[in-house]
């Protein structure tokens, strides 16, 4: 996990001109952070394609559907349009986990 975080930081610093709240950044960060941590190694850096199996009252949208991808695209566009970095971070911190776009680590 520590090496995954190191790789993610190097990605952010090395590609600073390309980094933003966009699909490229989010999927690549997930791929780096989830490397060797998922039961299905092909799921790293990809939107989940299975339903979330939890016992919570909230059930996020189904797997990699057009609605799911559309909501992620909409949330990332909204985040990119927010100019205040604290407000931007708070928005993403709330919206991204709510959507649960990735498979969880096993």
N, C-alpha and C positions, 0 to 999 in steps of 0.2 A: 504494500500500500504506500509506503514512504517513497519508493522509487516511482510509483505511478504519479504521485503528487509532484515529484521532482520533474518528471517528463511533462506534466501539464503546465507547470510554471515555465519551463523552458519553451514550450509551445507558445504560451502567452507572450513571453518576452521576445522570442525570436521572430514571431509573426505579428508584431504589434500593429503594423499598418493594415493588416487584414482582419484583426480582431474586432468584433462587434457583437451585438445581440442579433445574430443571424444563425441560420441552420448550419453553416460550415463550422462556426466556432463551437456551438453547442454539441453537435455530433462528434466532433473531434475531441473535445474535452471529455465527453462521456467515454469515448473509445480509450483514451489514455488513462482515465481514472478507474475504469472497470477492467482493464487488462488483467487477464488471468484470475478474475474474481467471480465470473459468471459460470453457471453450470453449462450454458451454451456459449462457447467462446465467440460464435458468429454474431451474438446479440450486442456485443460491445460496439458502441457508436451507431447503433441502429434504433429506430423507434420500435417500441415493443409491438408485437403482432399477436399477442395473446392477452386475454382478459386478466385483470388483476384479481387474484384470489385471496381476498381478505375477509375478515368478519366485521369490518367497520360498517357503519350506516352509509357512509359515502362510498359510492362505486364510481370510479372515474370512467371516462368514455372507453369503449371497447378498443381493441388493439389498433394496429396500423391501418386505420380507415381514412377515407378522405376527410371526414369530419374531424377526426383526431389530428391529422396533419394540418388541416385548415385552422384549427384552434391554436396549434403551436405557431403556425405562421403568423396568425393575427397577434398573438401575445408577443412574439419577437418583434414585430413591426411596431407595436405600441411601446415596447421597451426601448427600441431604437429612437423613437420620437421624443422620449422623455429627456429633457436637458439636464436636470439636476441629478448628479450621480447617486446621491443617497436615495432619492425617490425612485430612480431607475432600479437600483439594487433591491429596494424593498418590494417593488412591483414584481420583479423576477423571483424573489425569494418566496412570495406568496403564490404566484400563478403557476410556476413550473412544477412545484410539488403537487399542487392541486390537480394538474393534468396527468401527472405520473406517466410521462412519455417513454420511460425506459424500464426494462426488466430490472428487478431488484437483485442484489448480490445474494447468493445462496449461502 
